[in-house]
């Protein structure tokens, strides 16, 4: 399975590329103030609340396309960042089914976010113990976020903020339309020095009639221009 992650920061790019490091954060740092909101039935009354998600685990976010124009704007520093293609050999997802496994005794779950107009309904307040009730909080968002087409990896009951998943490799790096050439050269040197088999592309957009067309050109072509 191939997934894509957009980056705006080059500070940890060497560790990210050479060690396949994935960085996790608490959803309280996300840009959706209603992340993990739910309706809980208690004593025959419905209570709307947002549990404190940092108590339960950390999240790493991906999408399913490398050329999502809005994601480049929102998460890759207005097209100045880059996007990495990850290949997860063992992970298979469907709309309803998630992938679950362990790493260093920590449970992690990979799944597609569901976009629904109603807040998630819970029969009881999520506890610290892993359950479908708790898991669903991390994979539910309102429809206005559907353009992200998001897939998440959630590490439960863990304060770990970075891991390397087994059977995972980086296969491509895409540079945004406004990416500074010095950052392209920096990543190119990292890949060549470590003899990594990673393809590099530069993304560009052009208006053709009334349609926006995306071009994925090999980085060699960009430097030859």
VOTOR-955080 format. One record per residue: residue in one letter; x, y, z of N, C-alpha, C, CB in turn. Coordinates in steps of 0.1 Angstrom, whole numbers. Atoms other than C-alpha are relative to their C-alpha. Glycine has a CB too. Example, Ala and Ser with C-alpha at 12.3 -4.5 7.8 and 13.67 -1.06 7.14 Angstrom:
VOTOR-955080
   code    n_px    n_py    n_pz   ca_px   ca_py   ca_pz    c_px    c_py    c_pz   cb_px   cb_py   cb_pz
      A       9     -12       0     123     -45      78       9      12       0     -10       0      12
      S      -9     -11       0     137     -11      71      -8      11       8       4       5     -14
//
This chain:
VOTOR-955080
   code    n_px    n_py    n_pz   ca_px   ca_py   ca_pz    c_px    c_py    c_pz   cb_px   cb_py   cb_pz
      X       8     -12       0       0       0       0       9      12       0     -10       0      12
      X      -8     -12       0      13      34      -9      -8      12       6       4       4     -15
      X       6     -12      -6       6      65      12      10      12      -1      -3      -3      15
      X      -8     -12       3      18     101      10      -1       9      12      -4       7     -13
      X       0     -10     -12      29     126      37       7      13      -5       8      -6      12
      X      -5     -13       4      34     163      31       9       6      11     -11       9      -4
      X      -9      -6      -9      63     181      48       2      15      -3      13      -8       1
      X      -3     -14       2      69     218      53      14       4       7     -10       9       7
      X     -12      -2      -8     100     215      76      11      -9      -5      -3      -2      15
      X     -12       8       5     135     204      64       9      -3      11       7       8     -11
      X      -9       2     -11     150     202      99       4     -14       2      -6       6      13
      X      -2      15      -3     147     164     103       0      -8     -13     -10      -5       9
      X       2       7      13     148     155      66      10     -11      -1       2      10     -11
      X     -10      11       1     180     134      69      -4     -12       7      14       5       4
      X       5      11      -7     166     112      96     -12      -6      -6      -2       4      15
      X      12       5       6     133     110      79       3      -9     -12      -9      12      -5
      X      -3       7      13     148      98      46       9     -12       2       6       9     -10
      X     -10      11      -2     177      76      58      -5     -11       9      13       6       5
      X       5      10     -10     159      59      87     -15      -3      -1       3       5      14
      X      15       2       1     123      60      74      -8       3      13      -3     -15      -4
      X       6      -4     -13     114      78     106     -14       7      -2       9       9       7
      X      13      -6       0      77      87     111      -2       7      13     -11     -11      -2
      X       2      -8     -12      69     115     135     -15       1       4       6      14      -2
      X      14       0      -5      37     115     157      -2      12       8      -3     -13       7
      X       4     -11      -8      18     142     174     -13      -2       7       0      14      -7
      X      13       0      -7     -11     147     198     -10       7      -9       0       5      14
      X      10      -7       8     -43     157     180      -4      13       5     -13      -9      -1
      X       2     -14      -5     -45     187     203       8      10      -8       3       0      15
      X      -8      -9       8     -19     202     180      -5       1     -15      15      -5       0
      X       5       0      14     -40     196     148      -8      13      -2      -9     -13      -2
      X       7     -12       3     -58     223     130     -15      -1       0       4       5     -14
      X      14       2      -1     -93     210     136      -4       1      15      -5     -14      -6
      X       3      -2     -15    -107     224     170     -10     -10       5      -5      14       2
      X      10      10      -4    -134     197     169       5     -15      -2     -13       2      -8
      X      -6      13       1    -110     168     165      -4      -9      12      16       1       0
      X       4      10     -11    -123     137     185     -13       4       7      11      -2       9
      X      12      -3      -7    -156     154     194     -10     -12      -1      -7      13      -6
      X       9      11       0    -183     129     204     -12       3       9       7     -13       5
      X      12      -1      -9    -218     126     219      -1     -12       9     -13       1      -9
      X       0      11      -9    -220     105     250     -13      -1       7      12       1      10
      X      13       1      -7    -252      91     264       3      -4      15      -8     -12      -6
      X      -2       2     -14    -252      94     302     -13       3       7      12       8       5
      X      12      -2      -8    -283      89     324     -11       6      -9       2       9      12
      X      11      -4      10    -306      92     293       1      14      -5     -13      -2       7
      X      -3     -13       6    -290     125     283      12      -1      -9       1      11      11
      X     -11      -1       9    -267     133     255       9      11       3      -5       1     -15
      X     -10     -10      -4    -235     152     264      10       1     -11       6      -3      13
      X     -11      -2      10    -212     166     237      13       4       7      -5      11     -10
      X     -13      -3      -7    -176     166     247      12      -4      -9       1      -8      13
      X     -13       3       7    -140     165     234       9      -6      10       6      12      -8
      X      -9       6      -9    -120     140     254      14       5      -2       0     -16      -1
      X     -13      -4       2     -84     149     260       8     -11      -7       7       3      14
      X      -5      11       8     -68     128     232      15      -3       4      -1       2     -14
      X     -14       3      -3     -32     132     244       2     -11      11       7      13       4
      X       0      10     -10     -41     108     272       0     -14      -7     -12       1      10
      X       2      13       6     -47      80     247      10      -4     -10     -13       0      -7
      X     -10       3      10     -20      82     220       4      11      -9      -5     -12      -8
      X      -5     -10       9      -3     100     192      -3      -5     -14      15       2       1
      X       5       3      13     -11     102     155      10       5     -11     -13       7      -3
      X      -8      -4      11       8     103     122     -10       0     -12      13      -9      -3
      X      10      -1      10     -12     115      92       5      -1     -15      -7      14       1
      X      -3       2      14     -11     106      55     -12       3      -9       5     -15      -3
      X      11       0      10     -31     110      23       2     -10     -10      -2      15      -6
      X      -1      10      10     -36      89      -7       4       5     -14     -13      -7      -2
      X      -4      -5      13     -24     112     -35      12      10       3     -11       7      -7
      X     -11      -9      -2       9     132     -39      -3      14      -7      12      -6      -6
      X       2     -12       7      -7     160     -60     -13       7       4       0      -3     -15
      X      12      -7      -5     -35     173     -38       4      15       2      -5      -6      13
      X      -4     -15       1     -33     211     -45      -2       6      14      -8       7     -11
      X       2      -6     -13     -48     221     -12       9      -5      11     -15      -2       4
      X     -10       5     -10     -26     198       9      14       6      -2       0     -15      -1
      X     -12      -7       3       4     213      -8       0      14       6       4       1     -15
      X       1     -13      -6      -9     247       3       0       0      15     -12       7      -6
      X       2       0     -14     -19     238      38      11      -7       9     -13      -7       3
      X     -10       8      -8       8     213      49      14      -1      -5      -5     -14       1
      X     -14       0       6      38     219      26       4      14      -3       0      -9     -13
      X      -5     -14       1      44     256      32      -3       6     -13      15       0       3
      X       4      -7      13      25     269       2       8      -5     -12       1      15       2
      X      -7       7      11      41     244     -22      16       2       1      -5       6     -13
      X     -14      -1      -2      76     252      -8       7     -12       6       4      12       8
      X      -5      12      -7      79     218      10       2     -11     -10      -9      -3      11
      X      -1      13       8      80     182      -2      -9     -10       5      15      -5       1
      X       9      10      -3      60     151      -2       7     -14      -2     -13       1      -9
      X      -7      13       1      72     115       5     -10     -11      -3       8      -3      13
      X       8      12       3      57      83     -10       6     -11       9       0      -3     -15
      X      -3      11      -8      58      55      16      -7     -13      -6      -3       2      15
      X       6      13       4      53      19       6      -1      -9      12       8      -7     -12
      X       2       9     -12      38      -3      34      -3     -14      -5     -11       6       9
      X       1      13       6      43     -39      23     -11      -8       6      13      -7       0
      X       9      10      -7      21     -56      50     -14       6       2       6      -3      13
      X      12      -7      -3      -7     -30      53     -10      -1     -11       2      14       4
      X      11       0      10     -40     -36      35     -12       6       7      -3     -15      -5
      X      12      -7      -6     -70     -14      41     -12      -1      -9       3      15       4
      X      12      -2       7    -106     -13      31      -7      12       7      -9     -13       0
      X       7     -12      -6    -132      14      38      -4      -3      14     -13       3      -8
      X       5       4     -14    -144      -6      69      11      -6       8     -11      -9      -1
      X     -10       8      -8    -113     -26      79      12       8       3       3     -13      -7
      X     -13      -7      -4     -83     -12      98      11     -11       2      -2       8      12
      X     -11       9      -2     -49     -28     102       6       3      14      12       3     -11
      X      -4      -1     -14     -37     -35     138      13      -8       1     -11      -4      10
      X     -12       8      -3      -3     -46     150       7       6      12      10       0     -12
      X      -8      -4     -12      24     -41     177      14       5      -5       1     -10      11
      X     -14      -4       2      57     -22     177       6       3      13       2      11     -11
      X      -6      -2     -13      80     -23     208     -11      -1      11       7      14       0
      X      11       2     -10      49     -36     228     -10      11      -1       6      -1      13
      X      10     -10       1      29      -6     217     -10      -3     -12       6      14      -2
      X      10       3      10      -4     -12     198      -1      12     -10     -13      -3       6
      X       3     -11       9      -8       8     166     -10      -5     -10      13       4      -8
      X      11       3       9     -37      10     142       1       9     -12     -14       2       7
      X       0      -8      12     -38      21     106     -14       0      -6      11      -5     -10
      X      14       0       5     -71      32      91      -3      13      -8     -10      -2      11
      X       5     -11       7     -89      55      68     -10       8       8      -7      -4     -14
      X       9      -9      -8    -107      85      83     -13       0      -7       6      15       0
      X      14       0       5    -145      84      79      -5      15       2      -9     -10       7
      X       6     -13       0    -162     117      70     -15       0       1       5       8     -12
      X      14       1      -3    -196     120      86      -6      13       5      -4     -12       9
      X       6     -13      -4    -220     150      92      -3       0      15     -12       3      -8
      X       4       1     -14    -229     138     127      12      -3       9     -11     -10       2
      X     -11       3      -9    -206     137     157      -1     -15       4      -2       9      13
      X      -1      14      -4    -195     103     168      -8      -3      12      15      -5       2
      X       8       4     -12    -218      85     192       7     -10       8     -14      -5      -4
      X      -7       9      -9    -203      68     222     -10      -4      11      13       6       6
      X       9       4     -11    -222      47     248       6       3      13      -2     -15      -1
      X      -6      -4     -12    -197      56     274      13       8      -3       3     -13       9
      X     -12      -8       2    -167      78     280      12      -9      -3       3       8      13
      X     -12       9       3    -136      63     263      10      -1      12       7       5     -12
      X     -10       2     -11    -112      48     288      14      -1      -6      -4     -13       8
      X     -14       1       4     -74      45     287       2     -13      -7       9       1      12
      X      -2      12       6     -78       9     276      -4       0     -14      -7     -12       8
      X       3       0      14     -78       2     239     -14      -7      -2      11      -7      -8
      X      13       6       3    -113      -4     225      -4       6     -14     -11       3      11
      X       6      -6      12    -133       2     193      -5      14       3     -11      -9      -6
      X       6     -13      -4    -150      31     212      11      11       0      -6      -1      14
      X     -11     -10      -1    -116      48     218       6       1     -14      11      -5       9
      X      -6       0      14    -102      39     183      -8       9      -9       1     -14      -5
      X       9      -7       9    -132      54     165       2      15       1     -14      -3       2
      X      -2     -14      -2    -124      88     180      11       6      -9       4       3      15
      X     -11      -5       8     -92      91     159      -3      -1     -15      12      -9       4
      X       3       2      15    -109      81     126     -13       5      -4       1     -15      -3
      X      13      -6       4    -139     103     125       2      15      -1     -11      -2      11
      X       0     -14       2    -141     138     110     -12       5      -8      13       4      -8
      X      11      -5       7    -167     161      96       3       2     -15      -4      14       6
      X      -2       0      15    -173     163      58       8      11      -6     -14       0      -7
      X      -8     -11       6    -156     196      52      15      -3      -1      -1      13       8
      X     -14       5       1    -123     177      57       2     -11     -10       5      -5      14
      X       0      12       9    -131     151      31      11       2     -11     -13      -2      -7
      X     -10      -3      10    -107     168       6      14      -6       3       1      14      -3
      X     -13       5      -5     -78     155      27       2     -15      -3       2       2      15
      X      -1      14       4     -87     118      19      11      -7       9       4      -2     -15
      X     -11       3     -10     -67     110      51       0     -15       5      -2       9      12
      X      -3      13      -6     -52      78      64       9       3      12       7     -10     -10
      X      -7      -3     -13     -39      77     100       7     -12       5      -9       7      10
      X      -6      11      -8     -15      56     120      -1       6      14      15      -3      -4
      X       2      -5     -14     -24      59     157       8     -10       9     -15       0       4
      X      -7       7     -10      -1      48     185      -7       1      13      15       4       2
      X       9      -1     -12     -22      40     216       9      -2      13     -11     -11      -1
      X      -6       1     -13     -12      45     252      15       2       0      -4     -13       7
      X     -15      -2       2      22      58     242       3      15      -1       5      -8     -12
      X      -5     -14       2      41      90     245      11       1     -11       6       5      14
      X     -10       1      10      64      79     217      -4      10     -11       2     -14      -6
      X       3      -9      11      67     106     190       7      -3     -13       3      14       5
      X      -5       4      13      87      88     164       3     -15       0      13       8      -3
      X      -3      14       2      91      53     151       4      -3     -14     -13      -9       4
      X      -3       5      13     103      33     122      -8     -13      -1      15      -3      -3
      X       9      13       2      76       7     110       8     -10      -8     -13       4      -6
      X      -6      10       8      89     -26      98      -7      -1     -14      -1     -14       7
      X       6       2      14      83     -35      61      -5      13      -6     -11     -11       1
      X       4     -13       5      81       2      52      12       6      -7      -5       9      11
      X     -11      -6       7     102      20      26      -4      13      -7       7     -10     -10
      X       3     -12       8     104      54       9       4      -3     -14       8      12       6
      X      -2       3      14     101      51     -28       1      12      -9     -11      -9      -6
      X       0     -13       8      96      87     -41       0      12       9     -12       0     -10
      X       1     -13      -7     101     123     -30      -5      10     -11      13       4       6
      X       5     -11       9      81     151     -47       3      13       6     -16      -2      -2
      X      -2     -14      -4      91     187     -45     -11       9      -5      14       5      -5
      X      10      -9       3      66     215     -45       4      10     -11      -5       7      12
      X      -2      -9      11      62     240     -73      10      12       4     -13       6      -5
      X      -8     -12      -5      78     268     -51      12      -4       8      -9       9       7
      X     -11       5      -8     105     246     -35      13       7      -4       1     -15      -1
      X     -13      -6       3     139     263     -32      10     -11      -5       6       7      13
      X      -9      10       6     165     246     -53      11      -6      10       8       6     -12
      X     -10       4      -9     189     244     -24      -5     -12       8       4      11      10
      X       6      11      -7     165     220      -6       0     -12      -9     -14       4       6
      X       0      12       9     162     198     -36      14      -6      -1      -4       5     -15
      X     -14       5       1     200     196     -39       4      -7      13      10      12      -3
      X      -4       6     -13     203     188      -1      -6     -14       1      -6       9      11
      X       6      13       0     178     159      -4       7      -9     -10     -15       1      -2
      X      -7       8      10     195     147     -36      13      -5       5       2       9     -13
      X     -13       4      -6     229     146     -18      -2     -10      11       7      12       6
      X       3      10     -11     214     127      12      -3     -14      -7     -12       4       8
      X       3      12       7     200     101     -12      12      -7      -7     -11       2     -10
      X     -11       6       7     231      97     -33      11      -4      10       6      11      -9
      X     -11       3      -9     255      97      -3      -4     -14       7       1      11      11
      X       5      12      -7     234      69      14      -4     -11     -10     -11       3       9
      X       2      10      11     230      50     -20     -15      -5       2      10     -11       1
      X      14       4      -1     192      50     -16      -7       0     -13      -7       9      10
      X       7       1      13     169      39     -44     -13       8       2      -3     -15      -4
      X      12      -8      -2     144      68     -42      -1       9     -12       1       9      13
      X       2      -9      12     130      86     -73      -4      14       4     -10      -6     -10
      X       3     -14      -4     128     124     -72      -8       7     -11      13       8       3
      X       9      -7       9     101     145     -89      -2      14       4     -13      -8      -2
      X       4     -14      -2      92     182     -93     -14       1      -5      10      10      -7
      X      14      -2       4      55     190     -93      -3      14      -4      -9      -4      12
      X       3     -13       5      41     218    -113     -15       0      -5       9       5     -12
      X      14      -1       5       6     230    -123      -2      10     -11     -10       3      12
      X       2      -9      11      -6     246    -155     -15       0      -3       8      -4     -12
      X      14      -1       4     -40     259    -166      -1      -3     -14      -5      14       3
      X       3       4      14     -53     242    -197     -15       2      -2       5     -15      -3
      X      14      -4       1     -85     258    -208      -5       5      14      -8     -12      -5
      X       5      -3     -13    -105     259    -176       4     -10      11     -16       0       0
      X      -4      11      -9     -88     229    -160      15       2       5      -1     -14      -7
      X     -14      -1      -6     -57     228    -137       6     -14      -2       0       4      15
      X      -7      13       4     -33     201    -150      13      -1       9       3      -1     -15
      X     -12       2      -9      -6     186    -127      10      -7      -9      -3      -7      13
      X     -11       7       7      28     176    -141      10      -5      11       7      10     -10
      X     -11       6      -9      52     152    -123      12      -3      -9      -6     -13       7
      X     -12       2       9      86     156    -139      12      -5       8       3      14      -7
      X     -12       4      -7     118     138    -129       9      12       3       7     -11      -8
      X      -8     -12      -4     141     161    -110      11       3     -10       7      -3      14
      X     -10      -2      11     168     156    -138      -5      10     -10       4     -13      -6
      X       6      -9      10     144     174    -162       0      14       6     -14      -5      -3
      X       1     -14      -6     140     203    -137      14       7      -1      -5      -1      14
      X     -14      -6      -1     178     209    -134       5       2     -14       9      -9       7
      X      -5      -2      14     183     206    -172      -7      12      -7      -3     -13      -8
      X       8     -11       6     157     234    -179       8      12      -2     -12       3       9
//
